[in-house]
Amino acid sequence: MDPELWRRRASLSPADETAYDAPMPTRATGFFLFLPVPLVLFLLTRAPLGTRASLGVSVPLMLTHRLYARPWALGRADRRCLWCGADLPPDAGSSCPELAVAEPSGRATWRACREAHAVPVRRVLAWAERRRSFLAVGIVGTLGLFLLWSAASALVGPGRGVLGLSFDDAVAFFRLGIAAAVLPLGWLAARTSSAAVGPLRSPFPLHVPALVGLRTVLWLFRLVGLLWLAQGTLQLVGRIAVLG
Ligand SMILES: [Zn+2]
C-alpha cells in the first residue's frame, strides 16, 4: 500500500477504521453488477437456450444494463478508484486525483486512489480517443452486424443458415471482430507514452469499467481477446477446409 495511505490509515478513529477496512461490499456489488456483461457474451456466443431464446434474453439484458449500472457507478465515482476499483480513504479530500471525462452520454468526474493510478487511465483514454473510429467499427459495428446475422439465423431456423452462412459462422465473425478491436486496446493502450493533453474524452461510457476497475477490464480484453482470436481462427480455418 502507498506509504501516504498507511499514514492516513494510522490516524483514523476505530469507527473510520471499520469503514476503511470494509471495501469488499462495494467491490462485491460492482462485480455483481458487472456479471450481466460476461453473461450476455456467453449467451450470444454459445446460445445455450437456442438462438432465439438466447437473443431474446441477452438483448434486453444489454439494453437495460445501463439503467442500473451507470447510476450505481456514478453514485460512487468520487469514492472509488476508476483504475483499480478500490475505495478511497475516508479523508482522501482533494489528495486523490480527479478525472473529469466527456463520455458519449455526458460528462462525469471519476477519481483515482493515487497519481500512479490516474496516469494509466489518462493513457488509455488518450489512446482510445485517437482510435475512436477504429473502436466504433470494431466493437459497435461487429456487435450490430452479429445481432442482425443472429436474428436472421433465428428467423430461418437452426441448421439452415442465411446466404449459406450459419450461426456458427456469425459467432466466428463476432469473436474475430471483437478480438481485433479489444486486443490492441488491452495490450497497448495503458503502455502508450503519451497521455491526454487538455480535457479527457472517452469514446465509450466508463460506468462499465468503473464497476470492477478499468485495470481488470483491460485484463479481460487481453485474455478473452486471445481466446476469441484462437477460437475464431480455428472456426474460420475449419470452415475454409470444409469449403475446399
Ligand atoms: Zn487505484
Residues whose N, C-alpha, C, O or C-beta is under 5 A from the ligand:
A	BS01	ZN	C81 W83 C84 C113 R114 H117
